Amino acid sequence: MLRINISTQSTRLEYTTRNAQSNLKTTRPSLQMETTPATLEISQPRGELTIDMTPCRYSIGLKNNADFARDNAALGKQTAMDAIARIAQEGYQLAHIESNSNAIADIAADSTRSELLGVTWAHIDAPDIHYQANPVQFNPVAGKVNFTVQPGTVQGDYQPGSVDIRVSQYPSIEISVMDVKV
């Protein structure tokens, strides 16, 4: 009897692989920031207060030198006019001799009479008070932000992967026939 022997040898492949490599070098980004804060300057200058006591002092008889001299001159003039009028009146009385009165006695009696002093309730004028307010001085200064940006960098070195395929054994088929005795 004949026997057929078939032996096969399959293909044998050898693979050599190299993985892909990516080498990345990075530098961090940096941000330098400098701020100047906002400021606000507010100042209130003092107001000006003016008090004029002249009306108050004048109402109680205290005057400055110029007004006092002017008022005394007016009073002197009025006193002189009153004296002239009195003397003229006395002369008129002395000139009327036809009246049966004693003119000299009447003139003497009138000169001894004085006016009664009395208390006069008078209003005292208020002083002139003026206040001038000065406006608020307002000076805002805006804040500032100064910054410098240095972007980060990425340096890459990419090496692609590779696959080397090599046939280490080729396929083959051997067929042999043997005579086998049974």
CYANA upper distance limits for C-alpha pairs under 8 A (distance plus 0.5 A):
  1 MET  CA    179 ASP  CA      6.25
  1 MET  CA    180 VAL  CA      5.80
  1 MET  CA    181 LYS  CA      6.63
  1 MET  CA    182 VAL  CA      7.67
  2 LEU  CA    177 VAL  CA      6.96
  2 LEU  CA    178 MET  CA      6.03
  2 LEU  CA    179 ASP  CA      5.08
  2 LEU  CA    180 VAL  CA      6.38
  3 ARG  CA    177 VAL  CA      6.00
  3 ARG  CA    178 MET  CA      5.53
  3 ARG  CA    179 ASP  CA      6.65
  3 ARG  CA    180 VAL  CA      7.13
  4 ILE  CA    175 ILE  CA      7.35
  4 ILE  CA    176 SER  CA      6.18
  4 ILE  CA    177 VAL  CA      4.97
  4 ILE  CA    178 MET  CA      6.85
  5 ASN  CA    174 GLU  CA      8.32
  5 ASN  CA    175 ILE  CA      6.12
  5 ASN  CA    176 SER  CA      5.54
  5 ASN  CA    177 VAL  CA      6.56
  5 ASN  CA    178 MET  CA      8.03
  6 ILE  CA    173 ILE  CA      7.43
  6 ILE  CA    174 GLU  CA      6.08
  6 ILE  CA    175 ILE  CA      4.91
  6 ILE  CA    176 SER  CA      6.89
  7 SER  CA    173 ILE  CA      6.30
  7 SER  CA    174 GLU  CA      5.66
  7 SER  CA    175 ILE  CA      6.93
  8 THR  CA    171 PRO  CA      7.89
  8 THR  CA    172 SER  CA      6.21
  8 THR  CA    173 ILE  CA      4.89
  8 THR  CA    174 GLU  CA      6.74
  9 GLN  CA    170 TYR  CA      8.14
  9 GLN  CA    171 PRO  CA      5.73
  9 GLN  CA    172 SER  CA      5.55
  9 GLN  CA    173 ILE  CA      6.79
 10 SER  CA    169 GLN  CA      8.07
 10 SER  CA    170 TYR  CA      7.44
 10 SER  CA    171 PRO  CA      5.13
 10 SER  CA    172 SER  CA      7.26
 11 THR  CA    167 VAL  CA      7.78
 11 THR  CA    168 SER  CA      8.32
 11 THR  CA    169 GLN  CA      5.99
 11 THR  CA    170 TYR  CA      5.39
 11 THR  CA    171 PRO  CA      5.02
 12 ARG  CA    167 VAL  CA      6.50
 12 ARG  CA    168 SER  CA      6.05
 12 ARG  CA    169 GLN  CA      5.24
 12 ARG  CA    170 TYR  CA      7.06
 12 ARG  CA    171 PRO  CA      8.18
 13 LEU  CA    165 ILE  CA      7.13
 13 LEU  CA    166 ARG  CA      6.14
 13 LEU  CA    167 VAL  CA      4.96
 13 LEU  CA    168 SER  CA      6.01
 13 LEU  CA    169 GLN  CA      7.39
 14 GLU  CA    165 ILE  CA      6.30
 14 GLU  CA    166 ARG  CA      5.68
 14 GLU  CA    167 VAL  CA      6.61
 14 GLU  CA    168 SER  CA      6.71
 15 TYR  CA    163 VAL  CA      7.26
 15 TYR  CA    164 ASP  CA      6.19
 15 TYR  CA    165 ILE  CA      5.23
 15 TYR  CA    166 ARG  CA      6.97
 16 THR  CA    163 VAL  CA      6.22
 16 THR  CA    164 ASP  CA      5.45
 16 THR  CA    165 ILE  CA      6.96
 17 THR  CA    161 GLY  CA      7.86
 17 THR  CA    162 SER  CA      6.17
 17 THR  CA    163 VAL  CA      4.90
 17 THR  CA    164 ASP  CA      6.73
 18 ARG  CA    161 GLY  CA      5.74
 18 ARG  CA    162 SER  CA      5.65
 18 ARG  CA    163 VAL  CA      6.89
 19 ASN  CA    160 PRO  CA      7.90
 19 ASN  CA    161 GLY  CA      5.04
 19 ASN  CA    162 SER  CA      7.23
 20 ALA  CA    158 TYR  CA      8.05
 20 ALA  CA    159 GLN  CA      6.18
 20 ALA  CA    160 PRO  CA      5.00
 20 ALA  CA    161 GLY  CA      4.16
 20 ALA  CA    162 SER  CA      7.81
 21 GLN  CA    157 ASP  CA      8.43
 21 GLN  CA    158 TYR  CA      6.26
 21 GLN  CA    159 GLN  CA      5.55
 21 GLN  CA    160 PRO  CA      6.88
 21 GLN  CA    161 GLY  CA      7.52
 22 SER  CA    156 GLY  CA      7.32
 22 SER  CA    157 ASP  CA      6.21
 22 SER  CA    158 TYR  CA      4.90
 22 SER  CA    159 GLN  CA      6.74
 23 ASN  CA    156 GLY  CA      6.16
 23 ASN  CA    157 ASP  CA      5.53
 23 ASN  CA    158 TYR  CA      6.81
 24 LEU  CA    154 VAL  CA      7.12
 24 LEU  CA    155 GLN  CA      6.15
 24 LEU  CA    156 GLY  CA      4.97
 24 LEU  CA    157 ASP  CA      6.91
 25 LYS  CA    154 VAL  CA      6.23
 25 LYS  CA    155 GLN  CA      5.57
 25 LYS  CA    156 GLY  CA      6.86
 26 THR  CA    152 GLY  CA      7.43
 26 THR  CA    153 THR  CA      5.98
 26 THR  CA    154 VAL  CA      4.97
 26 THR  CA    155 GLN  CA      6.77
 27 THR  CA    152 GLY  CA      5.63
 27 THR  CA    153 THR  CA      5.77
 27 THR  CA    154 VAL  CA      7.23
 28 ARG  CA    151 PRO  CA      8.02
 28 ARG  CA    152 GLY  CA      5.24
 28 ARG  CA    153 THR  CA      7.62
 29 PRO  CA    149 VAL  CA      8.04
 29 PRO  CA    150 GLN  CA      6.14
 29 PRO  CA    151 PRO  CA      5.03
 29 PRO  CA    152 GLY  CA      4.30
 29 PRO  CA    153 THR  CA      7.98
 30 SER  CA    149 VAL  CA      6.52
 30 SER  CA    150 GLN  CA      5.71
 30 SER  CA    151 PRO  CA      7.04
 30 SER  CA    152 GLY  CA      7.72
 31 LEU  CA    147 PHE  CA      7.36
 31 LEU  CA    148 THR  CA      6.31
 31 LEU  CA    149 VAL  CA      5.18
 31 LEU  CA    150 GLN  CA      6.85
 32 GLN  CA    147 PHE  CA      5.93
 32 GLN  CA    148 THR  CA      5.68
 32 GLN  CA    149 VAL  CA      7.03
 33 MET  CA    145 VAL  CA      7.48
 33 MET  CA    146 ASN  CA      6.29
 33 MET  CA    147 PHE  CA      4.74
 33 MET  CA    148 THR  CA      7.02
 34 GLU  CA    145 VAL  CA      6.37
 34 GLU  CA    146 ASN  CA      5.65
 34 GLU  CA    147 PHE  CA      6.64
 35 THR  CA    143 GLY  CA      7.85
 35 THR  CA    144 LYS  CA      6.17
 35 THR  CA    145 VAL  CA      4.96
 35 THR  CA    146 ASN  CA      6.70
 36 THR  CA    143 GLY  CA      5.68
 36 THR  CA    144 LYS  CA      5.46
 36 THR  CA    145 VAL  CA      6.86
 37 PRO  CA    142 ALA  CA      8.10
 37 PRO  CA    143 GLY  CA      5.11
 37 PRO  CA    144 LYS  CA      7.21
 38 ALA  CA    140 PRO  CA      8.19
 38 ALA  CA    141 VAL  CA      6.24
 38 ALA  CA    142 ALA  CA      5.27
 38 ALA  CA    143 GLY  CA      4.25
 38 ALA  CA    144 LYS  CA      7.88
 39 THR  CA    140 PRO  CA      6.52
 39 THR  CA    141 VAL  CA      5.67
 39 THR  CA    142 ALA  CA      7.18
 39 THR  CA    143 GLY  CA      7.60
 40 LEU  CA    138 PHE  CA      7.99
 40 LEU  CA    139 ASN  CA      6.42
 40 LEU  CA    140 PRO  CA      4.91
 40 LEU  CA    141 VAL  CA      6.60
 41 GLU  CA    137 GLN  CA      8.43
 41 GLU  CA    138 PHE  CA      6.54
 41 GLU  CA    139 ASN  CA      5.55
 41 GLU  CA    140 PRO  CA      6.67
 42 ILE  CA    136 VAL  CA      7.53
 42 ILE  CA    137 GLN  CA      6.21
 42 ILE  CA    138 PHE  CA      5.27
 42 ILE  CA    139 ASN  CA      6.86
 43 SER  CA    136 VAL  CA      6.51
 43 SER  CA    137 GLN  CA      5.71
 43 SER  CA    138 PHE  CA      7.25
 44 GLN  CA    134 ASN  CA      7.84
 44 GLN  CA    135 PRO  CA      7.42
 44 GLN  CA    136 VAL  CA      5.31
 44 GLN  CA    137 GLN  CA      6.69
 45 PRO  CA    134 ASN  CA      6.49
 45 PRO  CA    135 PRO  CA      7.83
 45 PRO  CA    136 VAL  CA      7.45
 45 PRO  CA    137 GLN  CA      8.24
 46 ARG  CA    133 ALA  CA      7.78
 46 ARG  CA    134 ASN  CA      7.11
 47 GLY  CA    131 TYR  CA      7.36
 47 GLY  CA    132 GLN  CA      6.02
 47 GLY  CA    133 ALA  CA      4.82
 47 GLY  CA    134 ASN  CA      5.78
 48 GLU  CA    131 TYR  CA      6.14
 48 GLU  CA    132 GLN  CA      5.51
 48 GLU  CA    133 ALA  CA      6.95
 48 GLU  CA    134 ASN  CA      8.29
 49 LEU  CA    129 ILE  CA      7.83
 49 LEU  CA    130 HIS  CA      6.37
 49 LEU  CA    131 TYR  CA      4.94
 49 LEU  CA    132 GLN  CA      6.91
 50 THR  CA    128 ASP  CA      8.39
 50 THR  CA    129 ILE  CA      6.26
 50 THR  CA    130 HIS  CA      5.61
 50 THR  CA    131 TYR  CA      6.72
 51 ILE  CA    127 PRO  CA      7.12
 51 ILE  CA    128 ASP  CA      6.23
 51 ILE  CA    129 ILE  CA      5.03
 51 ILE  CA    130 HIS  CA      6.96
 52 ASP  CA    127 PRO  CA      6.08
 52 ASP  CA    128 ASP  CA      5.43
 52 ASP  CA    129 ILE  CA      6.86
 53 MET  CA     57 ARG  CA      6.61
 53 MET  CA    126 ALA  CA      8.26
 53 MET  CA    127 PRO  CA      5.15
 53 MET  CA    128 ASP  CA      7.06
 54 THR  CA     58 TYR  CA      6.41
 54 THR  CA     63 LYS  CA      7.98
 54 THR  CA    127 PRO  CA      7.30
 54 THR  CA    128 ASP  CA      8.48
 55 PRO  CA     59 SER  CA      6.66
 55 PRO  CA    125 ASP  CA      6.18
 55 PRO  CA    126 ALA  CA      7.15
 55 PRO  CA    127 PRO  CA      6.31
 55 PRO  CA    128 ASP  CA      7.89
 56 CYS  CA     60 ILE  CA      7.38
 56 CYS  CA    124 ILE  CA      6.47
 56 CYS  CA    125 ASP  CA      5.30
 56 CYS  CA    126 ALA  CA      5.96
 56 CYS  CA    127 PRO  CA      5.88
 57 ARG  CA     61 GLY  CA      6.74
 57 ARG  CA     62 LEU  CA      5.39
 57 ARG  CA     63 LYS  CA      6.98
 58 TYR  CA     62 LEU  CA      5.69
 58 TYR  CA     63 LYS  CA      5.98
 59 SER  CA    123 HIS  CA      8.12
 59 SER  CA    124 ILE  CA      5.94
 59 SER  CA    125 ASP  CA      6.60
 60 ILE  CA    124 ILE  CA      7.38
 63 LYS  CA     67 ASP  CA      6.59
 63 LYS  CA     68 PHE  CA      6.01
 64 ASN  CA     68 PHE  CA      6.36
 65 ASN  CA     69 ALA  CA      6.51
 66 ALA  CA     70 ARG  CA      6.68
 67 ASP  CA     71 ASP  CA      6.48
 68 PHE  CA     72 ASN  CA      6.53
 69 ALA  CA     73 ALA  CA      6.55
 70 ARG  CA     74 ALA  CA      6.73
 71 ASP  CA     75 LEU  CA      6.52
 72 ASN  CA     76 GLY  CA      6.39
 73 ALA  CA     77 LYS  CA      6.59
 74 ALA  CA     78 GLN  CA      6.61
 75 LEU  CA     79 THR  CA      6.47
 76 GLY  CA     80 ALA  CA      6.54
 77 LYS  CA     81 MET  CA      6.66
 78 GLN  CA     82 ASP  CA      6.55
 79 THR  CA     83 ALA  CA      6.50
 80 ALA  CA     84 ILE  CA      6.63
 81 MET  CA     85 ALA  CA      6.63
 82 ASP  CA     86 ARG  CA      6.53
 83 ALA  CA     87 ILE  CA      6.53
 84 ILE  CA     88 ALA  CA      6.48
 85 ALA  CA     89 GLN  CA      6.55
 86 ARG  CA     90 GLU  CA      6.61
 87 ILE  CA     91 GLY  CA      6.56
 88 ALA  CA     92 TYR  CA      6.58
 89 GLN  CA     93 GLN  CA      6.70
 90 GLU  CA     94 LEU  CA      6.68
 90 GLU  CA    107 ILE  CA      7.18
 91 GLY  CA     95 ALA  CA      6.49
 92 TYR  CA     96 HIS  CA      7.01
 93 GLN  CA     97 ILE  CA      8.39
 93 GLN  CA    103 ALA  CA      6.48
 94 LEU  CA    103 ALA  CA      6.22
 94 LEU  CA    104 ILE  CA      7.81
102 ASN  CA    106 ASP  CA      6.84
103 ALA  CA    107 ILE  CA      6.61
104 ILE  CA    108 ALA  CA      6.60
105 ALA  CA    109 ALA  CA      6.54
106 ASP  CA    110 ASP  CA      6.61
107 ILE  CA    111 SER  CA      6.71
108 ALA  CA    112 THR  CA      7.01
109 ALA  CA    113 ARG  CA      7.23
